[in-house]
Amino acid sequence: MQRGEEGQRLEGDGQRISPSPRGRGSGGGGDARWALLLEYDGAPFVGWQRQATGLSVQEVLETAAAKLNHGEHVASTVAGRTDAGVHAEAQVAQLDLSDAIPAPKVRDALNYHTKPHRIVVLDIASAPDGWNARFSAIGRTYRYRILNRRARPALLAGHVWHLPAELDAEAMHRAAQTLLGRHDFSSFRAAACQANSPLRTLDRLDVRRDGDIIEIIAEARSFLHHQVRNMVGTLKLVGDGRWPVERVAAALAACDRAAAGPTAPADGLCLTGVRYEVDPFQPLRNV
């Protein structure tokens, strides 16, 4: 998702308007639904969602938002509930806060109150009426990075899966293409997955090498729990020669988690984009 004008929404005639009211806030003004574009390093967190123990991204954001709401809790909704250690370059969340505060000041105040944690609000905009960060999303993009060299990572530590043995990225890409389309992805689904159905439509799964970095790009409307990491772990077996390309399709057809490869580490995974029919950060452009 591309970032739009900061905190401003444009109507067809180009006139700037304030966020639409959604009730009464504790400050006496109306509440507005704000769409937030977030970036965070997932390494220090137990994931997006609040947990009984450990610090979550959600907790940091909601604690910061409470500072702008007279100390009262502000609930957030997010497009993708990332796991522990998973990063985000373009996560999308929503908060309902007073519309009396200009959008750039909301962004800056949230960024101040989230310090020193590695989470920032890149952009903020008024959400369209009826918009929901999670349920209005029509597409999500994840990137997985493998560092494929003998030397361990220094600058990229915590953001790649380090595999010193050479991988065949072209074979991995060919195998990845057999997973495209609508399928029962039970073979790539975590045991703890709470989705009602294992059926998903995988729109894109590309594998490409750029020097020592192998990138896997996955796009779908939604993913099962651990689906991307399980697909990456399976493609790695093709890359190191232990599996032929054809075995990936057989693993998919088995509809059995035991038939696929291991779960790749969280470090290399990053949420890089969320698509909407009406993008709150690009209000004049429909997807």
N, C-alpha and C positions, 0 to 999 in steps of 0.2 A: 504494500500500500504506500502510495506517495503521500507526503505531507502537504497539506494545503496552507492557506493563510492562517496565521495563528489566532485562534479564538474568535474568528469572525465567520459569519454565514452570509452568503450572498443570495438574494432573490434574483429572479430572471432579469430585472432591470438594473442589477448591480448594486442595489441599495443594501447597506449593511443593516442588519437587524439584531436585536438582542435575543438571547435564548428564550424560547417559549416557556411561560410559567407552568409549573406542574404541582401547585399546591402552595402552602404557606410554610416558610422556613422559620427556624427559631429566632432569626434575626428580624422578623416582621415583614420581610419581602417574600417574593415568590421563589419557589425552588425551580431550578433548571436542571435538565439532564445534560451532563457534559460527557462528551466522548473524549477519551484520553488515549494518546498514542505513547506507549511505554517502551523503554529499553531497560534491560536489566541483565546482570551477571547472575546466573542461577546457582553458582557454586556455593555461596554461603547459606542458601535457603533450603528448607525442606520441601520446596515446591511452591506453586502459586497458592494453593488452598491452605487455610489455617489448619494446624494439627494440634493434637494434645500436647506435644512437646516440640521444641524447635521453632525457629523463626521462619515465617512464610512471607512471600512477597505481598500477599493480600493483607496481612497484619500490618506491615510497614505502611502500605498505601492508606489503609483505613484509619490508622493512628494519625497519620498526617492530615487526612481529611477532617478528622474530628477537631483538629486545631482551628479549622475554618468554620466550625459549626458549634461554637460555644462549648466544646468538649463532648458534645453528644455524638454517639456512634453514627457513622455513615456507611451503609452497606454498599459493596461494589459487586459488579458482575463483569466477567471477563470472557473473551472470545475463546481462549484455549487454556485449560488448566494444566500448565506445564508441571512435570515431575521435578523432584529434587535434582539439582545439578543441571537442569535444562535451561538454556538461555533464551533471550528474546531480543530481537532488533526492532520488531514492530508489533508488539502485543497491543490489543485494543481492550480497554476497560470502560466502564461507565460509573459515574457518581452523580447523585442528586444533591446539589448544593445551591445556596442562595444565588439568585441571578443579579443581586446587587453588586457583586464583585466582577469587575471586567475580566474577561478570559485570560489575558496575559498575566494578570496578577494572581489568578487562581493557579495557573501553571507554575509561576515563580514561587508562590507560597508553598505549594506541594513539594517542589524541588528543594526548598529550604528545609522543610520539616521531615523530608525523607533522609536527610544527611544523618550519619555518614554512610548509610547503606548504598550499595551499588545498584540503585534504581532511579531512573529519571523520567520525567514527563517531557517528551519531545515536542508534542503538539497537543492542542486542546481545541475543541470546537463544539458548538451547539449541536445536539443530536436532533435529527428529524423526528417529528411526531410519530410515536409508536415504535421507535427504533430500540433495539436491544443488542448489546455488544455480542452476545452469544447466539441468540436465536435468529437474528437478522443476517448473520454471516452466511455467505454462499460459497466461500472457498477459503482454504487455509494452506499456506505454503511453509514447509520445513526444509531446512538445509542440514545435512550431516557432513562433517568434515573428518577425514582420515589423514593423518600425517604419515606418509609412507616413505620413511628413510631410516637409516641405521641410528643416527643421533637422536636422542630423546628431545622433546620440545623444551624450549626455555620461554620464549615470548608467548607461545601458544599453549602453554601448560594449562590444563583445565578447560580447554576449548576445542580439543581434537582427541581422536582415538589414535594413539601412537601404535603403528604396526610396522616393525622394522623389515620384515620379509617382503620382497617385491610382490605387488598385486597386479593382476591383469585387469585394468579398468575397462577395457573394451569387452571382455567376456562378462564382466559384472553388468555392463549396460545391456548386453544382449539378453542376459537372464532377467534383468529388471523389466524388460518389455513384455515378458510373459505374464507379468502380474497386473498389467493395465486392464481397465474395464471394471465391470461390476461382478463381484465374486463374494463367496463366503470366505472371509479371511480368518477363520478360526485357527488356522495354523500359525497365524502371526498375532494372535490375541493373547494378552496377559490373563492369567487365571483369575485375577482380581477385577477384570473389566466388568463394568456395570451397565454396559450398553445392552439394550433390549434385543438387538439383532447383530449377528456377525457380518451381515451384508454391507459392503461399502463399495463405492465407485472410485477407483484410483485413476485420476486423470493424467498424472505425469509421474514418472520415476526415471530420472536421467542420472547417469553416472559419467563423470568427466574428470580427466586428470589435468592439472595445471602445475607442472613441475613435481614437487614432492607432495602436493595436496591433491587428494581425491575428494570430490564433492558429489554428494547424492542429493538431488532435489526432488522432493515429493509434494504433489498437489492433489487435494481432494476437498470435497465439501466438508467432510469430517473424517476423523481417524479413530480406530479402536485404541484402547489403552496399550501402549508399548508397540503399536503396529509399525511405526517407522523404524524404531530401534531393532525390532525383530526381523524386519525385512533387510536392514543393513547387516545384521549379524549373519543372516543367511547368504547374502550376496558376497560377504567376505570369504565364505567357504568356496565360492566359485573363483574369486580373485586369487586365492592362494593355491588353487588347483586340486583341492580335496573333493570338490563336487564338479560334475559336468554341468554345463548350462541347462540341460534338459531337466535336471533333478529339481530345479526351483519350481517349475510348473507342476511336477509330481507332488512336491510338498504342499503346494496350494490346494491341489485336488484332494489331498488326504483329509483336509479339514480337521487336522490333529496337530496340536502344538508340538508334540514330540517329533513330528515329521520335519519340522523346520529347524533352522540354525539357532544359535544362542542369541540372547539379547545384547545388543551393542551397548557400551557404556553411555551414560547420560551426557558426558562431557562434550561430545562432538555435535550434539543436537541443538538447533536454534530455530525458534519460530521467526520467520522473516516476513510474513505478510498475512493479512486477513482481507478478504474481498467482500464488498457489500453491493447490492443493487444500487443503493443510494449511499455514496461514500460521504460520511460527515466531514471528512477532511478535504474533499473535493466536491463541494455541493452542486457545482454546475455540471458535473460529469456523472453519468450513470454507467455502471459496469455492464 
